[in-house]
Amino acid sequence: MKGKSGKGYWNWCFAKTKKLGLPAVFLLCSFFFLSGFFASTLLSLQDTSTATTRSTLQESVNEGIEYNSLTPGETGDNSVTSIPFQILSWKPRALYFPSFATPEQCQGVIDMAEPILGPSTVALRPGETEEDSKGIRTSSGVFISAAQDKNGILDIIEEKIAKVTMLPRVHGEAFNILRYEIGQLYNSHYDVFDPAEYGPQKSQRVQAKSLAFMQIASFLLYLSNVEEGGETMFPFENGFNMDESYDFKDCIGLKVKPRKGDGLLFYSMTPNLTIDATSLHGSCPVIKGVKWVATKWIRDQEQDD
């Protein structure tokens, strides 16, 4: 039977009274009317309850909740920490951390690095020369370890990176502080030294040697805003553009806009410890402004340099 409007419903009931009698039809119509009313009310309350629950959960994430800490081990923390993040992609695994560092911390790192910057370099394959790598990476940079920072800013940032990556601080290289000016870029590349291309490695950023080693990560901390351009891009995100026609200079795919204090974490290995082909990434040319970034590469073994 097709649904009836309120007026049509009562007209139908009135017509039935001629056949069944007024008392019986009145009870029958009232029963169906009340059943429909309560059913619609219940559905409405359920929708409201679901919306309220989602809202409450969102507020709890935004405002924070106090937790009762457990007793930590010898090397653990004595309190619960909460660092907000957003999953940007599963292929590659990339996570975004808003306001990871304060504006003051970012400026402190820039002030420390700027006087000692030099031309950025790239790792060379056997047989390659510096002339072969010209134009691939055109930024200026310098390596600074947390131990070299007398103000303690890099120590704080490095400790926080260890928390979000769950990778020990001693597995990380020194910070590579980079400056990209107008027109400067870094063509698409991998943060991995594939032994097939680079030869045997003492330690790998992303090529684990056994299942005993944890998965490896790259963490980028943006130290400045960029008015236009300068995005970190993943051209193979979700398996797109992975054919021979792709130009490594193209600025396409998943793009992450630099914002002062924000962090970007991505993994160059899959959970089965093979190189993730979708982790190819690069830095788009800066069109307007200046891009500053602090990069932390984390290897599969403790660093002794």
C-alpha positions in Angstrom: 0.0 0.0 0.0 1.4 3.4 -0.9 2.2 5.9 1.8 -0.7 8.3 2.7 -0.5 11.9 3.8 -2.0 12.9 7.1 -5.3 14.0 5.5 -5.4 11.0 3.1 -4.8 8.7 6.0 -7.8 9.9 8.0 -10.1 9.9 4.9 -9.1 6.2 4.4 -10.0 5.5 8.1 -13.4 7.3 7.7 -14.2 5.2 4.6 -13.5 2.0 6.6 -16.0 2.9 9.3 -18.8 2.2 6.9 -17.6 -1.5 6.6 -16.3 -2.3 10.1 -18.0 0.0 12.4 -16.8 3.1 14.1 -15.3 1.6 17.4 -13.2 -1.1 15.6 -11.9 1.2 12.9 -11.1 4.0 15.5 -8.9 1.6 17.5 -7.3 0.2 14.4 -6.4 3.6 12.9 -5.2 4.9 16.3 -2.9 1.9 16.6 -1.3 2.4 13.2 -1.0 6.2 13.8 0.7 5.8 17.2 3.0 3.1 15.9 4.2 5.3 13.0 4.6 8.3 15.3 6.8 6.4 17.9 8.8 4.8 15.1 9.7 8.1 13.5 10.5 9.6 16.9 12.8 6.7 17.7 14.7 7.1 14.4 15.0 10.9 15.0 16.4 10.3 18.5 18.9 7.7 17.2 20.2 10.1 14.5 20.5 12.9 17.1 22.4 10.5 19.5 24.8 9.5 16.8 25.5 13.1 15.8 26.0 14.0 19.5 28.4 11.1 20.0 30.5 12.1 17.0 30.5 15.7 18.2 31.6 14.6 21.6 34.4 12.4 20.3 35.6 15.3 18.1 35.6 17.7 21.0 37.5 15.2 23.1 40.2 15.1 20.4 40.4 18.8 20.1 40.2 19.7 23.8 42.2 16.8 25.2 41.4 14.3 27.9 43.3 13.7 31.1 44.5 10.2 31.6 45.8 8.2 34.5 49.4 7.4 33.6 50.9 3.9 34.2 54.2 3.4 35.9 56.8 3.7 33.2 59.9 1.5 32.6 63.4 2.8 33.1 63.5 4.6 29.7 59.8 5.6 29.4 57.8 8.7 30.0 56.0 9.4 33.3 53.0 11.1 31.6 50.7 10.6 28.7 51.4 12.8 25.7 49.1 13.8 22.9 50.4 15.0 19.5 47.7 15.7 16.9 48.3 14.3 13.4 46.4 13.6 10.1 46.9 10.7 7.8 47.6 12.1 4.3 48.1 8.9 2.5 48.6 5.1 2.9 50.5 4.8 -0.4 53.0 6.1 0.6 52.4 6.2 4.4 52.5 9.9 5.0 51.3 11.7 8.2 51.0 15.5 8.8 51.6 17.1 12.2 50.2 20.6 12.6 52.1 23.0 14.9 54.7 20.4 15.7 57.2 23.2 16.6 56.6 26.8 17.8 57.4 29.8 15.6 60.1 30.8 18.1 61.8 27.3 17.8 61.6 27.5 14.0 63.2 31.0 13.9 65.9 29.8 16.3 66.9 27.0 13.9 67.0 29.4 10.9 69.2 31.9 12.8 71.6 29.1 13.8 71.9 27.6 10.2 71.8 30.7 8.0 75.4 31.9 8.6 76.9 28.4 7.7 74.8 27.3 4.7 76.5 25.8 1.7 75.3 24.2 -1.6 73.2 21.1 -1.1 74.6 17.8 -2.4 73.2 14.5 -3.4 74.5 10.9 -3.0 76.2 9.7 -6.2 76.0 6.3 -7.7 79.2 4.5 -8.7 80.6 6.2 -11.7 78.6 9.4 -11.3 80.2 12.8 -10.8 79.0 16.1 -9.3 78.6 17.4 -12.8 76.0 14.6 -13.4 73.9 15.8 -10.4 73.7 19.5 -11.3 70.2 20.8 -11.3 68.8 17.9 -9.3 69.0 19.7 -6.0 69.5 23.4 -6.0 69.0 24.4 -2.4 71.5 25.5 0.3 71.9 23.5 3.4 73.9 22.4 6.4 73.9 19.4 8.8 73.6 20.3 12.5 73.2 17.7 15.3 71.1 18.3 18.4 74.4 18.2 20.4 75.7 21.2 18.5 72.7 23.3 19.3 73.6 25.1 22.6 70.1 26.5 22.8 68.6 23.1 23.1 65.9 23.7 20.4 67.0 20.7 18.2 67.1 18.5 21.3 63.5 19.2 22.0 62.4 18.7 18.4 64.5 15.5 18.1 62.9 14.1 21.2 59.4 14.8 19.9 60.2 13.2 16.5 61.3 10.0 18.4 57.9 10.0 20.1 55.8 10.2 17.0 58.0 7.8 14.9 58.6 5.3 17.7 62.2 5.1 16.4 65.2 5.7 18.8 66.9 9.1 18.6 70.3 7.3 18.1 69.1 6.0 14.7 68.7 9.5 13.3 71.2 11.5 11.3 71.9 15.1 12.1 69.3 17.6 11.0 69.7 18.8 7.4 68.7 22.4 7.5 67.7 23.5 4.0 66.9 26.8 2.3 65.1 27.0 -1.0 64.9 30.4 -2.7 62.9 31.4 -5.8 63.3 28.8 -8.5 65.1 26.3 -6.3 63.9 22.7 -6.1 64.7 19.1 -5.5 63.8 16.6 -8.3 61.8 13.5 -7.4 64.0 10.9 -5.6 63.9 8.2 -2.9 65.3 8.5 0.6 66.8 5.1 0.1 70.2 3.8 -1.0 69.3 0.7 -3.0 72.4 -1.5 -2.9 71.7 -2.5 -6.5 72.3 1.2 -7.5 74.6 2.6 -4.8 76.6 -0.5 -3.8 76.8 -2.0 -0.3 75.9 0.3 2.6 77.3 0.5 6.1 73.8 1.5 7.3 70.6 2.1 5.4 68.1 4.9 5.8 65.4 2.6 4.5 66.8 -0.7 3.4 66.6 -2.9 6.6 69.0 -5.8 6.8 66.8 -8.1 9.0 63.4 -8.2 10.6 65.1 -7.1 13.9 65.3 -3.5 12.6 62.3 -1.2 12.8 60.8 0.6 9.8 62.6 3.7 8.8 61.2 7.2 8.3 61.9 10.7 7.0 60.6 13.6 9.0 60.4 17.1 7.5 59.8 20.1 9.8 58.8 23.2 7.9 60.5 26.3 9.4 58.8 28.9 7.3 55.7 29.7 5.3 56.0 29.8 1.5 53.8 32.2 -0.4 53.7 30.1 -3.5 55.3 26.9 -4.6 57.8 24.8 -2.6 55.4 22.0 -1.9 56.7 18.5 -1.0 55.1 16.3 -3.6 54.6 12.5 -4.0 54.0 11.9 -7.8 53.4 8.2 -7.4 50.8 8.5 -4.6 48.4 5.6 -4.7 50.2 4.1 -7.7 49.6 6.9 -10.1 52.0 8.1 -12.8 54.2 5.0 -12.4 55.2 4.6 -16.0 58.1 5.4 -18.2 56.6 8.7 -19.4 56.9 10.4 -16.0 59.5 13.2 -15.9 61.2 13.4 -12.5 61.0 17.2 -12.8 57.2 17.3 -12.8 55.5 18.7 -9.8 52.4 16.5 -9.6 50.6 14.1 -7.3 50.0 14.5 -3.6 51.3 18.0 -2.6 52.0 19.2 1.0 52.2 23.0 1.3 54.9 24.2 3.7 53.5 25.9 6.8 55.8 27.2 9.6 56.0 24.8 12.5 54.2 21.9 10.7 55.8 18.5 10.3 55.5 15.8 7.7 56.4 12.1 8.4 56.6 9.5 5.6 58.0 6.0 5.4 60.1 4.7 2.5 59.5 1.0 3.3 56.4 -1.1 3.3 55.5 -3.2 6.4 57.2 -6.3 4.8 60.5 -4.3 4.7 60.7 -3.7 0.9 61.2 -0.3 -0.7 57.9 1.5 -1.2 57.9 2.6 -4.8 55.2 5.2 -4.0 57.5 7.0 -1.6 59.2 8.8 -4.5 59.1 12.5 -3.5 60.6 15.9 -4.3 60.4 19.6 -3.6 58.5 21.8 -6.1 60.2 25.0 -7.2 59.6 28.0 -4.9 57.7 30.6 -6.9 57.3 33.3 -4.3 59.0 33.6 -0.9 61.7 31.4 0.8 61.3 27.9 2.0 63.2 26.7 5.1 62.9 23.1 6.2 64.7 20.8 8.7 64.9 17.2 7.6 65.6 14.3 9.9 66.6 11.0 8.1 66.3 7.9 10.3 68.3 4.8 9.6 68.0 1.1 10.5 71.1 1.2 12.8 72.4 3.4 15.5 74.5 6.3 14.1 78.0 6.8 15.3 78.8 10.0 13.4 
